Amino acid sequence: MNITLKRGITGIFIIAVILAPILLTRLSPFIFIYILASLCCLTLMEYFDLLSVSNKGKPQDTMGSITGIALFLISSFIVFVKLPCVFLLLLIPLFLTVFGIELYRRTAEPITNLAQTILGIIWIALPFGLYNFYFLPGLYSGDRHIPALALFVFLWVNDTGAYLTGIAFGKRKLFERISPGKTWEGSAGGILFTLITAFVVSFFWKGYTWQSWVVFGVITAIAGTFGDLFESLFKRNLGCKDSGNMIPGHGGFLDRFDSFLFAAPAVFVFMILKYLLNI
């Protein structure tokens, strides 16, 4: 099958897998929880597998994945099932267990192992967990699924805009030692495309003012770009081109969600500050 066709078919499938649970949250949040938990788990597994085969450390893949999924599930139940926030305290013994296990593993670099395990939880599971809180009542005055939907729309627009602008006008490298293909012109084009899209959607999604949507979009584009760069740095350090091959034509789950992992927390901070400051 032609690689372009394969990428296109897979891309449509990915979009459907992401958008469907978001749009169905009003019918059943458990579809959203199940699919997002699965994506979080697969991304964590891919992360730990990459580190294991690279021989650059021995992270606790099982305990790291359990802790990460627990973080996501507790967060989702707090939002959708109204689980008391006190249940977040259950994460403390899980983190302590990670440290305790390392005492008995007798590996050559225990601190490196701990750092890699905790990085996986913070870099991957935490953004997925925070994404649940986009649906909190009061953060958005319209349909609660709109901000969650907008995040991915803006990420895709930014990626497409950066790619097209980079091909047409790209000359100056953004971070050549990390990602040789990215240019300042491409990144600026991605932000501009996202800004325009944010302004346009403000006429349809009335829960935010157009100014707030523009800020939302710009934060998404900038944070998403840094997320992409960080994942490129991670892969370059491990000496691999793709994070995996589970998504035909698109690499791995880290390759597909790298921008999301930085943008989701950044936009969440914006939403919380907007709510607290009433602006």
C-alpha positions in Angstrom: 0.0 0.0 0.0 1.2 3.5 -0.9 2.8 5.1 2.2 0.8 8.3 1.7 -2.5 6.4 1.5 -1.5 4.4 4.5 -0.7 7.5 6.5 -4.0 9.1 5.4 -6.1 6.1 6.4 -4.4 5.8 9.7 -4.7 9.5 10.3 -8.5 9.4 9.8 -8.7 6.5 12.2 -6.6 8.3 14.8 -8.9 11.4 14.5 -12.0 9.2 14.9 -10.5 7.4 18.0 -9.8 10.8 19.6 -12.8 12.8 18.7 -15.5 10.1 19.2 -15.0 9.7 23.0 -14.8 13.5 23.5 -18.1 14.0 21.6 -19.7 11.1 23.4 -18.9 12.3 26.9 -22.5 13.7 27.3 -23.9 10.2 26.6 -21.4 8.2 28.6 -18.1 9.5 30.1 -17.0 5.9 30.5 -16.3 5.6 26.8 -14.0 8.6 27.1 -12.3 7.2 30.3 -11.8 3.7 28.7 -10.3 5.0 25.4 -8.1 7.7 27.1 -6.9 5.2 29.7 -6.0 2.8 26.9 -4.0 5.5 25.0 -2.3 6.6 28.2 -1.3 3.0 29.0 -0.1 2.3 25.5 2.0 5.5 25.5 3.5 4.6 28.9 4.3 1.0 27.7 6.0 2.4 24.6 8.1 4.9 26.7 9.3 2.2 29.0 10.0 -0.3 26.1 12.1 2.4 24.4 14.2 2.8 27.5 14.6 -0.9 28.1 15.9 -1.7 24.6 18.2 1.3 24.7 20.2 -0.1 27.6 20.4 3.5 29.1 18.6 2.6 32.3 16.3 0.1 33.9 13.1 1.9 34.8 10.3 0.2 36.7 8.0 -0.3 33.8 5.3 -2.2 35.6 5.1 0.0 38.7 5.5 3.1 36.6 2.6 2.1 34.4 0.4 1.1 37.4 1.1 4.5 39.1 0.5 6.4 35.8 -2.8 4.7 35.1 -3.9 5.1 38.7 -3.2 8.9 38.4 -5.3 9.0 35.2 -8.2 6.9 36.6 -8.5 8.8 39.9 -8.5 12.1 38.0 -11.2 10.9 35.6 -13.4 9.6 38.5 -13.0 12.9 40.3 -14.4 14.7 37.3 -17.0 12.3 35.9 -18.1 10.3 39.0 -17.5 13.0 41.6 -15.0 10.9 43.5 -13.7 13.0 46.5 -10.3 14.6 45.8 -9.0 13.0 48.9 -8.5 9.8 46.8 -5.5 11.5 45.2 -3.7 10.7 48.4 -3.6 7.1 47.1 -0.9 8.2 44.8 1.5 8.8 47.7 1.9 5.1 48.6 2.3 4.2 45.0 5.1 6.7 44.5 6.7 5.5 47.8 6.5 2.0 46.5 8.5 3.0 43.4 11.3 4.3 45.7 11.1 1.3 47.9 11.3 -1.2 45.1 14.5 0.5 43.8 16.2 -0.2 47.2 15.9 -3.9 46.5 16.7 -4.1 42.8 20.5 -3.8 43.2 21.0 -2.2 39.8 24.0 -0.2 38.8 22.3 3.2 38.5 19.3 3.3 40.9 18.9 7.1 40.7 18.8 7.0 36.9 16.1 4.3 37.1 14.0 6.3 39.5 14.4 9.4 37.3 13.3 7.6 34.2 10.3 6.0 36.0 9.1 9.2 37.4 9.7 11.1 34.2 7.3 8.7 32.5 4.6 9.4 35.0 5.0 13.1 34.9 5.6 13.5 31.2 2.8 11.1 30.0 0.3 10.2 32.7 0.0 13.6 34.3 -1.1 15.4 31.0 -3.6 12.6 30.4 -4.9 13.0 33.9 -5.1 16.8 33.7 -7.0 16.5 30.4 -9.9 15.1 32.4 -10.3 18.4 34.3 -11.1 20.2 31.0 -14.6 18.9 31.7 -15.0 20.4 35.2 -18.2 22.5 35.5 -17.5 26.2 35.5 -14.3 26.3 33.5 -16.2 26.8 30.3 -19.7 28.4 30.0 -20.8 26.3 27.0 -20.7 22.6 26.3 -18.0 21.1 28.6 -16.5 19.0 25.8 -15.6 22.0 23.7 -12.2 22.9 25.3 -11.1 19.3 25.1 -12.1 19.2 21.4 -10.5 22.6 20.7 -7.1 21.4 22.1 -6.8 18.7 19.4 -8.2 20.9 16.7 -5.6 23.6 17.4 -2.8 21.0 17.7 -3.7 19.5 14.3 -4.0 23.0 12.7 -0.6 24.0 14.2 1.1 20.8 12.9 -0.4 21.3 9.4 0.3 25.0 9.3 3.9 24.5 10.4 4.4 21.8 7.8 3.0 23.7 4.9 4.7 27.0 5.9 8.0 25.2 6.5 7.9 23.7 3.0 7.1 27.0 1.3 9.2 29.4 3.3 11.4 27.5 5.8 15.0 28.6 5.8 16.3 29.2 9.4 16.5 26.1 11.6 14.6 26.2 14.9 16.6 23.5 16.7 18.9 21.8 14.2 20.7 19.6 16.7 17.3 18.2 17.9 14.9 18.4 14.9 16.7 19.4 11.7 13.4 19.6 9.8 11.8 22.3 11.9 12.3 26.0 11.0 11.4 29.3 12.6 9.3 30.2 9.6 7.4 26.9 9.9 6.8 27.4 13.6 5.6 30.9 13.1 3.3 29.8 10.3 1.8 27.1 12.6 1.1 29.7 15.3 -0.5 32.0 12.8 -2.7 29.3 11.3 -3.8 28.4 14.9 -4.4 32.0 15.8 -6.7 32.5 12.8 -8.5 29.2 13.5 -9.0 30.2 17.1 -10.5 33.5 16.0 -12.9 31.8 13.6 -14.1 29.2 16.1 -14.9 32.0 18.5 -18.0 32.8 16.3 -19.3 29.2 16.9 -18.0 28.3 20.4 -19.4 31.1 22.5 -18.2 29.9 25.9 -15.1 32.1 25.6 -14.5 35.5 24.1 -12.5 35.7 20.9 -9.6 37.1 22.9 -9.6 34.0 25.2 -9.8 31.6 22.3 -6.8 33.3 20.6 -4.8 33.0 23.8 -6.0 29.4 24.1 -4.8 28.7 20.5 -1.4 30.4 20.8 -0.6 28.6 24.1 -1.6 25.3 22.4 0.6 26.0 19.4 3.7 27.1 21.4 3.4 24.4 24.0 2.7 21.8 21.4 5.9 22.8 19.5 8.0 22.4 22.6 6.4 19.0 23.2 7.4 17.9 19.8 10.9 19.1 20.3 11.2 17.4 23.7 10.2 14.1 22.2 12.7 14.6 19.4 15.4 15.2 22.1 14.3 12.1 23.9 14.5 9.9 20.8 17.8 11.4 19.7 19.2 10.6 23.1 18.1 7.0 22.7 19.3 6.8 19.1 15.9 6.0 17.5 14.0 7.6 14.7 10.4 6.7 15.8 9.1 5.9 19.2 7.4 2.7 17.9 5.7 1.1 14.9 2.2 0.5 16.4 0.6 3.2 14.2 1.2 2.4 10.5 2.7 5.3 8.7 2.8 7.4 11.9 5.4 5.7 14.1 4.4 5.2 17.7 2.0 6.7 20.3 4.7 9.1 21.7 5.1 10.4 18.1 1.4 11.1 17.9 0.9 12.5 21.3 4.1 14.4 21.9 2.5 17.8 21.3 -0.5 17.0 23.5 1.7 16.0 26.4 3.0 19.6 26.7 -0.1 21.5 25.4 -2.6 19.8 27.7 -1.0 21.0 31.0 -0.2 24.4 29.6 -3.8 25.0 28.5 -5.2 23.6 31.7 -3.2 26.3 33.6 -4.7 28.9 31.4 -8.2 27.6 32.0 -7.7 27.6 35.8 -6.2 31.1 35.9 -9.0 32.4 33.7 -11.5 30.9 36.1 -9.8 32.0 39.3 -9.2 35.6 38.0 -12.6 35.7 36.4 -11.3 37.1 33.1 
